[in-house]
Amino acid sequence: MFFLKLRTVAIPLLLVIGLLVPIFVQDTYIRHLFIIAFIYGIVASSWDLSLGYAGIFNFGHIAFFGIGVYAAGLCAKLLGIDPWIAMLIGGMAASAAAGLVALPVVRLQGVYVVLVTFAFSQLVLQVVISQSQITGGTLGMVRVPTIELFGYNFLRDYKLGYYYVAFALLVASAFCLRQLVRSDFGLSLKALRDNEDYAVSRGIPISTQRLKVLVASAFFAGIAGGFYVIYLRVASPEVFNFSTVSLVLSMVLVGGTASIYGPIFAALGLTFVLEGLANVNGLAEGRFMLVAIVMVLVLLFLPKGLASIFSRK
């Protein structure tokens, strides 16, 4: 009961703090770290929708993020589409890709899901690299057009505008994901995850629900990817790297599976911890190993992640 009351008070308080951060934090680089953390928070929490709530070991989630990056970047730069709309297209492109990869995945289980989704992510990477005339290949794309709002210049405000856009996207994504998992759809996902035979006997369609959750989680990852490229104005194949996969997966596992908020806070914490370690002599190269050790320790003592500490009793 105490933790339930704490969460009720904490969420509005954290929203207020999030709005006030850039007012008190004038350092442009710190604001940049917050923006990157917000982006990772969206990707991690949306990954948890399919991994933690639906129990689908989808290792192609970062590919959906990358598809959002390149879809939005190409639309904004090559087609001249408004960057705001390009971000939305990034989410739609990621959902469409998820729909395709879900066709075989919804009929598979266990390690086969991991293999198919991982192979899909590698396929997307190879397509991006091979189509160098369009995507820029290994060099990527640069000078992607950025957003404007009623003539407001996002490039000359010390990242203030970008911060609030990223924060708004994070809050909106968290709200939508939370509503999803609390709906009848979310309950059906948990039933399939916990006891598939019982869920089927109650008339819950496995393939349909898994298809829906993959498409939904990919949409948020694609939106995050769209904002990522619009913000940095650069699209690089590095977004598909295994280091990105392992980092975001660490955020999911450390924050807590079957928790929307846990991965978001883990994204904030790990982003700043990694950056802090990068500036410490002797720890820069081994900082990812330290994060891996922390992840193992958390999973050893808290299998459901840090969010389990505040779970409802």
Buried (B, 14 or more C-beta within 10 A) or exposed (E): EEEEEEEEEBEEEBEEEBBEBBEEBEEEEBBBBBBBBBBBBBBBBBBBBBBBBBBBBBBBBBBBBBBBBBBBBBBBBEEEBEBBEBBBBBBBBBBBBBBEBBEEBBEBEEEEBBEBBBEBBEEBBEEBBEEEEEBBBEEBBEEBBBBBEEEEEBEEBBBBBBBBBBBEBBBEBBEBBBEBBEEEBBBBBBBBBEEBEEBEEEEBBBEEBBBBBBBBBBBBBBBBBBBBBBBBBBBBBEBBBEEBBBBBBBBBBBBBBBBBBBBBBBBBBBBBBBBEBEEEEEEEEEBBEEBEEBBEEBBEEBEBBBBBEBBEE
